[in-house]
């Protein structure tokens, strides 16, 4: 089983990034997919979630209207489109799969700074 995140990096405030999480080794279509983030000295927080079918999404209040989660079944990939980024969005972003079992990726660093 693997969840491999990519797409992180350094971006200026107001900029955009798209994170990807490629899943393998399990039945992707049976799993709720989530993005979490963790900043230094802070607890890990749930950022966004998408249902197994992709029909329902949920977001943390802090990212509503700026972030969009989506999934591509044939590609076994979940995305997080992040717009209007703020310095407070800086964190390591983790992809998570929840279903019969729970899986986590290794994380990708997002830094929003001038």
MMTF fields as JSON, N, C-alpha, C and O atoms, coordinates in Angstrom:
{
  "mmtfVersion": "1.0.0",
  "mmtfProducer": "UNKNOWN",
  "numBonds": 455,
  "numAtoms": 456,
  "numGroups": 114,
  "numChains": 1,
  "numModels": 1,
  "chainsPerModel": [1],
  "groupsPerChain": [114],
  "chainIdList": ["A"],
  "bondAtomList": [4, 2, 8, 6, 12, 10, 16, 14, 20, 18, 24, 22, 28, 26, 32, 30, 36, 34, 40, 38, 44, 42, 48, 46, 52, 50, 56, 54, 60, 58, 64, 62, 68, 66, 72, 70, 76, 74, 80, 78, 84, 82, 88, 86, 92, 90, 96, 94, 100, 98, 104, 102, 108, 106, 112, 110, 116, 114, 120, 118, 124, 122, 128, 126, 132, 130, 136, 134, 140, 138, 144, 142, 148, 146, 152, 150, 156, 154, 160, 158, 164, 162, 168, 166, 172, 170, 176, 174, 180, 178, 184, 182, 188, 186, 192, 190, 196, 194, 200, 198, 204, 202, 208, 206, 212, 210, 216, 214, 220, 218, 224, 222, 228, 226, 232, 230, 236, 234, 240, 238, 244, 242, 248, 246, 252, 250, 256, 254, 260, 258, 264, 262, 268, 266, 272, 270, 276, 274, 280, 278, 284, 282, 288, 286, 292, 290, 296, 294, 300, 298, 304, 302, 308, 306, 312, 310, 316, 314, 320, 318, 324, 322, 328, 326, 332, 330, 336, 334, 340, 338, 344, 342, 348, 346, 352, 350, 356, 354, 360, 358, 364, 362, 368, 366, 372, 370, 376, 374, 380, 378, 384, 382, 388, 386, 392, 390, 396, 394, 400, 398, 404, 402, 408, 406, 412, 410, 416, 414, 420, 418, 424, 422, 428, 426, 432, 430, 436, 434, 440, 438, 444, 442, 448, 446, 452, 450],
  "bondOrderList": [1, 1, 1, 1, 1, 1, 1, 1, 1, 1, 1, 1, 1, 1, 1, 1, 1, 1, 1, 1, 1, 1, 1, 1, 1, 1, 1, 1, 1, 1, 1, 1, 1, 1, 1, 1, 1, 1, 1, 1, 1, 1, 1, 1, 1, 1, 1, 1, 1, 1, 1, 1, 1, 1, 1, 1, 1, 1, 1, 1, 1, 1, 1, 1, 1, 1, 1, 1, 1, 1, 1, 1, 1, 1, 1, 1, 1, 1, 1, 1, 1, 1, 1, 1, 1, 1, 1, 1, 1, 1, 1, 1, 1, 1, 1, 1, 1, 1, 1, 1, 1, 1, 1, 1, 1, 1, 1, 1, 1, 1, 1, 1, 1],
  "groupList": [{"groupName": "UNK", "atomNameList": ["N", "CA", "C", "O"], "elementList": ["N", "C", "C", "O"], "formalChargeList": [0, 0, 0, 0], "bondAtomList": [1, 0, 2, 1, 3, 2], "bondOrderList": [1, 1, 2], "singleLetterCode": "X", "chemCompType": "L-PEPTIDE LINKING"}],
  "groupTypeList": [0, 0, 0, 0, 0, 0, 0, 0, 0, 0, 0, 0, 0, 0, 0, 0, 0, 0, 0, 0, 0, 0, 0, 0, 0, 0, 0, 0, 0, 0, 0, 0, 0, 0, 0, 0, 0, 0, 0, 0, 0, 0, 0, 0, 0, 0, 0, 0, 0, 0, 0, 0, 0, 0, 0, 0, 0, 0, 0, 0, 0, 0, 0, 0, 0, 0, 0, 0, 0, 0, 0, 0, 0, 0, 0, 0, 0, 0, 0, 0, 0, 0, 0, 0, 0, 0, 0, 0, 0, 0, 0, 0, 0, 0, 0, 0, 0, 0, 0, 0, 0, 0, 0, 0, 0, 0, 0, 0, 0, 0, 0, 0, 0, 0],
  "groupIdList": [1, 2, 3, 4, 5, 6, 7, 8, 9, 10, 11, 12, 13, 14, 15, 16, 17, 18, 19, 20, 21, 22, 23, 24, 25, 26, 27, 28, 29, 30, 31, 32, 33, 34, 35, 36, 37, 38, 39, 40, 41, 42, 43, 44, 45, 46, 47, 48, 49, 50, 51, 52, 53, 54, 55, 56, 57, 58, 59, 60, 61, 62, 63, 64, 65, 66, 67, 68, 69, 70, 71, 72, 73, 74, 75, 76, 77, 78, 79, 80, 81, 82, 83, 84, 85, 86, 87, 88, 89, 90, 91, 92, 93, 94, 95, 96, 97, 98, 99, 100, 101, 102, 103, 104, 105, 106, 107, 108, 109, 110, 111, 112, 113, 114],
  "secStructList": [7, 3, 3, 3, 3, 3, 7, 7, 3, 3, 3, 7, 6, 6, 7, 7, 3, 3, 3, 3, 3, 3, 3, 3, 1, 1, 7, 4, 4, 4, 1, 3, 3, 3, 3, 3, 3, 3, 7, 6, 6, 1, 7, 7, 3, 3, 3, 3, 3, 3, 7, 6, 6, 1, 7, 7, 3, 3, 3, 7, 6, 6, 6, 6, 6, 6, 3, 3, 3, 3, 3, 3, 6, 6, 6, 6, 3, 3, 3, 3, 3, 3, 7, 1, 7, 7, 4, 4, 4, 7, 3, 3, 3, 3, 3, 3, 3, 3, 1, 1, 1, 3, 3, 3, 7, 7, 7, 3, 3, 3, 3, 3, 7, 7],
  "xCoordList": [0.849, 0.0, 0.885, 1.845, 0.528, 1.269, 0.341, -0.608, 0.639, 0.059, 1.239, 2.01, 1.385, 2.539, 2.062, 1.429, 2.384, 2.011, 3.069, 4.251, 2.625, 3.531, 2.869, 1.673, 3.678, 3.126, 3.396, 3.064, 3.993, 4.311, 5.462, 6.093, 5.724, 6.823, 6.673, 5.883, 7.454, 7.438, 6.603, 6.791, 5.685, 4.819, 4.618, 4.641, 4.425, 4.183, 2.738, 1.857, 2.492, 1.104, 0.228, 0.624, -0.977, -1.887, -1.741, -2.566, -0.712, -0.464, -1.264, -2.092, -0.993, -1.727, -0.769, 0.338, -1.213, -0.531, -1.587, -2.699, -1.23, -2.096, -1.32, -0.307, -1.806, -1.204, -1.879, -3.077, -1.089, -1.599, -1.221, -0.193, -2.053, -1.769, -2.126, -3.297, -1.106, -1.303, -1.397, -0.506, -2.479, -2.738, -2.502, -2.761, -2.007, -1.822, -1.863, -1.578, -2.222, -2.183, -3.455, -3.51, -4.492, -5.774, -6.887, -6.629, -8.115, -9.266, -9.64, -10.439, -9.05, -9.193, -10.657, -11.01, -11.497, -12.893, -13.694, -14.815, -13.136, -13.849, -13.478, -13.983, -12.598, -12.03, -12.391, -12.35, -12.747, -12.819, -11.393, -10.488, -11.195, -9.858, -9.836, -10.774, -8.755, -8.644, -7.268, -6.288, -7.209, -5.955, -5.887, -6.83, -4.77, -4.46, -3.241, -2.542, -3.012, -1.775, -1.297, -2.072, 0.003, 0.601, 1.721, 2.693, 1.562, 2.589, 3.457, 3.018, 4.678, 5.582, 4.945, 4.437, 4.978, 4.449, 2.948, 2.394, 2.274, 0.814, 0.338, 1.069, -0.898, -1.488, -1.873, -2.119, -1.914, -2.356, -3.844, -4.631, -4.213, -5.612, -6.15, -5.427, -7.425, -8.091, -8.373, -8.95, -7.972, -8.147, -9.364, -10.205, -9.454, -10.53, -10.734, -9.817, -11.949, -12.268, -13.188, -13.977, -13.078, -13.96, -14.432, -13.653, -15.722, -16.3, -15.744, -15.074, -16.033, -15.497, -15.96, -15.241, -17.164, -17.685, -17.311, -17.488, -16.798, -16.479, -17.65, -17.522, -18.795, -19.992, -20.122, -20.881, -19.392, -19.472, -18.09, -17.134, -17.998, -16.746, -16.993, -18.092, -15.954, -16.003, -14.685, -13.635, -14.757, -13.571, -13.494, -14.515, -12.282, -12.079, -12.51, -12.363, -13.038, -13.499, -12.382, -12.625, -11.178, -10.04, -9.69, -8.986, -10.174, -9.815, -11.023, -10.866, -12.221, -13.426, -13.373, -13.027, -13.716, -13.695, -12.339, -12.233, -11.296, -9.939, -9.388, -8.657, -9.735, -9.211, -10.324, -11.494, -9.943, -10.888, -10.266, -9.173, -10.978, -10.525, -11.297, -12.487, -10.613, -11.258, -10.516, -9.402, -11.154, -10.514, -10.768, -11.798, -9.809, -9.892, -9.804, -8.731, -10.941, -10.978, -10.045, -9.243, -10.129, -9.241, -7.764, -6.954, -7.403, -5.994, -5.635, -4.474, -6.618, -6.367, -5.633, -4.665, -6.11, -5.427, -6.429, -7.541, -6.016, -6.804, -5.982, -4.757, -6.678, -6.022, -6.493, -7.579, -5.648, -6.035, -5.567, -4.377, -6.514, -6.209, -6.272, -7.299, -5.178, -5.081, -4.853, -3.838, -5.808, -5.721, -5.668, -5.974, -5.278, -5.214, -4.477, -4.954, -3.33, -2.576, -2.091, -1.752, -2.07, -1.646, -0.472, -0.288, 0.325, 1.426, 0.954, 1.673, -0.224, -0.776, -1.091, -1.355, -1.069, -1.281, -0.002, -0.036, 1.107, 2.378, 2.339, 2.002, 2.68, 2.623, 3.08, 3.288, 3.233, 3.373, 1.963, 1.181, 1.657, 0.336, 0.402, 1.272, -0.548, -0.592, -1.891, -2.965, -1.757, -2.899, -3.242, -2.349, -4.532, -4.966, -6.142, -7.03, -6.127, -7.227, -7.889, -7.219, -9.223, -9.948, -11.041, -11.893, -10.987, -11.98, -11.897, -11.871, -11.856, -11.633, -10.339, -10.227, -9.382, -8.121, -7.816, -8.486, -6.8, -6.364, -4.929, -4.069, -4.686, -3.344, -2.963, -3.816, -1.672, -1.135, 0.024, 0.78, 0.142, 1.303, 2.417, 2.276, 3.543, 4.714, 4.698, 5.47, 3.828, 3.695, 4.474, 5.469, 4.01, 4.705, 4.667, 3.634, 5.79, 5.921, 5.336, 5.624, 4.517, 4.003, 4.462, 4.195, 5.149, 5.619, 5.108, 5.361, 4.382, 3.836, 4.591, 4.439, 5.391, 6.262, 6.749, 6.806, 7.102, 7.728, 9.234, 9.953],
  "yCoordList": [-1.193, 0.0, 1.244, 1.352, 2.173, 3.437, 4.611, 4.527, 5.717, 7.02, 7.957, 8.181, 8.5, 9.324, 10.723, 10.929, 11.691, 13.08, 13.778, 13.439, 14.745, 15.583, 16.93, 17.105, 17.88, 19.181, 20.287, 21.444, 19.961, 20.993, 21.86, 21.579, 22.92, 23.808, 25.159, 25.343, 26.101, 27.47, 28.339, 28.313, 29.104, 29.967, 31.276, 31.306, 32.341, 33.638, 33.741, 33.067, 34.572, 34.79, 35.208, 36.015, 34.634, 34.879, 33.911, 33.896, 33.106, 32.154, 30.869, 30.726, 29.933, 28.662, 27.486, 27.605, 26.378, 25.095, 24.017, 24.151, 22.944, 21.775, 20.575, 20.181, 20.007, 18.798, 17.58, 17.589, 16.538, 15.265, 14.159, 14.232, 13.15, 11.977, 10.749, 10.473, 10.025, 8.822, 7.612, 7.363, 6.865, 5.712, 4.412, 4.316, 3.417, 2.096, 1.04, 1.312, -0.167, -1.288, -1.548, -2.467, -0.737, -0.968, -0.489, 0.154, -0.808, -0.466, 0.996, 1.33, 1.852, 3.296, 3.719, 4.593, 3.114, 3.535, 3.246, 3.735, 2.459, 2.103, 2.997, 2.821, 3.95, 4.727, 6.2, 6.832, 6.725, 8.167, 8.696, 8.094, 9.804, 10.382, 11.748, 12.536, 12.011, 13.254, 13.877, 13.179, 15.179, 15.914, 16.52, 17.161, 16.304, 16.91, 17.811, 17.744, 18.645, 19.415, 19.565, 19.513, 19.752, 19.96, 20.979, 20.789, 22.054, 23.095, 22.832, 22.155, 23.352, 23.139, 23.601, 24.719, 22.737, 23.082, 23.028, 23.364, 22.612, 22.543, 21.114, 20.273, 20.865, 19.551, 19.389, 20.361, 18.133, 17.855, 18.194, 17.852, 18.867, 19.252, 18.762, 18.683, 18.438, 18.017, 19.237, 20.219, 19.175, 20.289, 20.061, 20.947, 18.872, 18.6, 17.101, 16.315, 16.716, 15.306, 15.154, 16.046, 14.014, 13.692, 12.256, 11.366, 12.049, 10.724, 9.739, 10.126, 8.472, 7.426, 7.598, 7.244, 8.142, 8.345, 9.701, 9.946, 10.571, 11.93, 12.878, 14.051, 12.384, 13.196, 14.178, 15.144, 13.94, 14.838, 15.287, 14.511, 16.548, 17.107, 17.908, 18.409, 18.017, 18.826, 19.557, 19.073, 20.742, 21.57, 22.177, 22.436, 22.399, 23.187, 24.627, 25.118, 25.286, 26.663, 27.561, 28.485, 27.279, 28.138, 28.089, 28.968, 27.071, 26.944, 26.995, 26.948, 27.09, 27.12, 28.284, 29.408, 27.998, 29.019, 29.221, 29.927, 28.61, 28.745, 27.414, 27.371, 26.328, 25.007, 24.155, 24.299, 23.271, 22.332, 20.945, 20.754, 19.978, 18.591, 17.86, 18.1, 16.978, 16.183, 14.856, 14.699, 13.905, 12.609, 12.132, 12.431, 11.391, 10.803, 9.294, 8.754, 8.614, 7.187, 6.389, 5.599, 6.574, 5.798, 6.006, 5.114, 7.17, 7.441, 7.134, 7.259, 6.733, 6.45, 7.608, 7.41, 8.801, 9.997, 10.967, 11.135, 11.599, 12.659, 13.944, 13.926, 15.043, 16.337, 17.329, 17.202, 18.313, 19.454, 20.707, 21.021, 21.411, 22.679, 23.771, 23.954, 24.495, 25.52, 26.873, 27.094, 27.764, 29.11, 30.148, 29.855, 31.354, 32.461, 32.044, 32.26, 31.455, 30.923, 32.026, 33.129, 31.684, 32.609, 32.004, 30.787, 32.841, 32.281, 31.243, 30.285, 31.422, 30.47, 29.113, 28.171, 28.989, 27.688, 26.86, 25.693, 27.447, 26.728, 25.548, 25.704, 24.381, 23.157, 21.988, 22.122, 20.848, 19.6, 19.06, 18.916, 18.767, 18.271, 16.761, 16.246, 16.074, 14.619, 14.15, 14.705, 13.142, 12.463, 11.252, 10.576, 10.991, 9.867, 9.157, 9.787, 7.844, 7.021, 6.339, 5.747, 6.428, 5.792, 4.903, 5.336, 3.644, 2.675, 1.481, 1.643, 0.295, -0.876, -0.756, -1.283, -0.057, 0.237, 1.718, 2.406, 2.2, 3.587, 3.623, 2.889, 4.491, 4.636, 6.114, 6.995, 6.355, 7.718, 7.81, 6.858, 8.981, 9.268, 9.856, 10.02, 10.175, 10.661, 12.177, 12.72, 12.851, 14.293, 15.064, 14.579, 16.273, 17.188, 18.579, 19.017, 19.265, 20.569, 21.671, 21.754, 22.505, 23.715, 24.91, 24.987, 25.832, 27.042, 28.252, 28.409, 29.108, 30.329, 31.505, 31.812, 32.144, 33.196, 34.078, 33.673, 35.31, 36.221, 35.989, 36.653],
  "zCoordList": [0.0, 0.0, 0.0, 0.762, -0.877, -0.921, -1.166, -1.946, -0.477, -0.778, -0.967, -0.034, -2.156, -2.476, -2.845, -3.881, -1.964, -2.211, -3.052, -3.003, -3.81, -4.594, -4.829, -4.599, -5.294, -5.656, -4.661, -4.922, -3.525, -2.557, -3.033, -4.051, -2.278, -2.627, -1.97, -1.044, -2.473, -1.963, -2.904, -4.121, -2.329, -3.133, -2.383, -1.153, -3.121, -2.494, -2.014, -2.549, -1.019, -0.583, -1.76, -2.6, -1.795, -2.905, -4.047, -4.961, -4.01, -5.076, -4.932, -4.033, -5.847, -5.889, -6.0, -6.525, -5.503, -5.657, -5.798, -5.287, -6.496, -6.547, -6.038, -6.615, -4.958, -4.409, -5.025, -5.308, -5.226, -5.727, -4.753, -4.08, -4.689, -3.863, -4.688, -4.946, -5.092, -5.899, -4.986, -4.174, -5.125, -4.268, -5.021, -6.22, -4.301, -4.899, -3.813, -2.647, -4.213, -3.287, -2.511, -1.694, -2.763, -2.102, -3.027, -4.044, -2.666, -3.507, -3.294, -2.419, -4.104, -3.942, -3.869, -3.077, -4.676, -4.77, -3.508, -3.362, -2.598, -1.373, -0.198, 0.911, -0.447, 0.643, 0.58, -0.475, 1.751, 1.963, 1.927, 2.505, 1.257, 1.169, 1.846, 1.719, 2.562, 3.314, 3.126, 2.865, 3.259, 3.361, 4.768, 5.234, 5.415, 6.7, 6.513, 5.502, 7.509, 7.534, 8.975, 9.929, 9.083, 10.402, 10.291, 9.559, 11.028, 11.091, 12.312, 13.242, 12.33, 13.465, 14.769, 14.864, 15.763, 17.072, 17.183, 18.23, 16.129, 16.141, 15.908, 15.385, 16.306, 16.075, 14.602, 13.888, 14.182, 12.824, 12.72, 13.602, 11.641, 11.471, 10.133, 9.14, 10.137, 8.921, 8.05, 8.518, 6.804, 5.873, 4.978, 4.827, 4.387, 3.446, 3.321, 3.555, 2.948, 2.765, 1.565, 1.253, 0.899, -0.225, -0.049, 0.291, -0.287, -0.113, -1.138, -2.095, -0.921, -1.79, -3.242, -4.176, -3.418, -4.767, -5.348, -6.541, -4.503, -4.946, -4.883, -5.234, -4.44, -4.459, -3.312, -3.4, -2.244, -1.091, -0.674, -0.69, -0.302, 0.174, 1.448, 1.682, 2.26, 3.469, 3.618, 3.195, 4.232, 4.375, 5.763, 6.4, 6.22, 7.422, 7.134, 6.015, 8.148, 7.951, 7.423, 6.647, 7.849, 7.487, 6.0, 5.504, 5.285, 3.868, 2.937, 1.716, 3.5, 2.662, 1.679, 2.043, 0.446, -0.591, -1.238, -2.24, -0.678, -1.238, -1.731, -2.72, -1.045, -1.382, -1.984, -1.63, -2.892, -3.496, -3.534, -4.067, -2.959, -3.0, -4.098, -4.3, -4.792, -5.83, -5.961, -5.46, -6.642, -6.843, -8.268, -8.872, -8.782, -10.119, -9.948, -9.677, -10.109, -9.883, -10.784, -10.285, -12.095, -12.988, -12.706, -12.96, -12.184, -11.897, -10.442, -10.054, -9.638, -8.218, -7.545, -6.811, -7.81, -7.325, -6.713, -7.214, -5.623, -5.004, -5.082, -4.96, -5.285, -5.468, -4.413, -3.848, -4.168, -3.353, -4.079, -4.102, -4.667, -5.317, -4.266, -3.612, -4.105, -3.067, -3.733, -4.392, -3.549, -4.112, -2.998, -1.842, -3.359, -2.391, -1.129, -0.015, -1.315, -0.181, 0.737, 0.309, 2.026, 3.074, 3.822, 3.806, 4.479, 5.274, 6.29, 6.577, 6.824, 7.787, 7.208, 7.955, 5.887, 5.253, 5.195, 4.805, 5.576, 5.556, 6.516, 7.69, 6.018, 6.82, 5.967, 4.761, 6.609, 5.863, 5.638, 6.578, 4.392, 4.014, 3.795, 3.093, 4.424, 4.369, 3.717, 3.945, 2.926, 2.331, 3.212, 3.724, 3.38, 4.21, 3.554, 2.979, 3.652, 3.157, 4.341, 5.187, 4.392, 5.497, 4.933, 4.158, 5.347, 4.913, 5.827, 7.047, 5.277, 6.13, 6.941, 8.048, 6.366, 7.039, 6.847, 6.076, 7.554, 7.398, 6.904, 7.39, 5.928, 5.375, 5.338, 5.239, 5.42, 5.403, 4.421, 4.229, 3.806, 2.99, 3.836, 5.048, 3.17, 3.885, 4.065, 4.855, 3.34, 3.477, 2.437, 1.897, 2.162, 1.263, 1.872, 2.378, 1.821, 2.468, 1.592, 0.398, 2.2, 1.554, 2.379, 3.578, 1.733, 2.398, 1.638, 0.443, 2.354, 1.756, 2.369, 3.551, 1.555, 2.078, 0.95, -0.211, 1.33, 0.365, 0.347, -0.399]
}
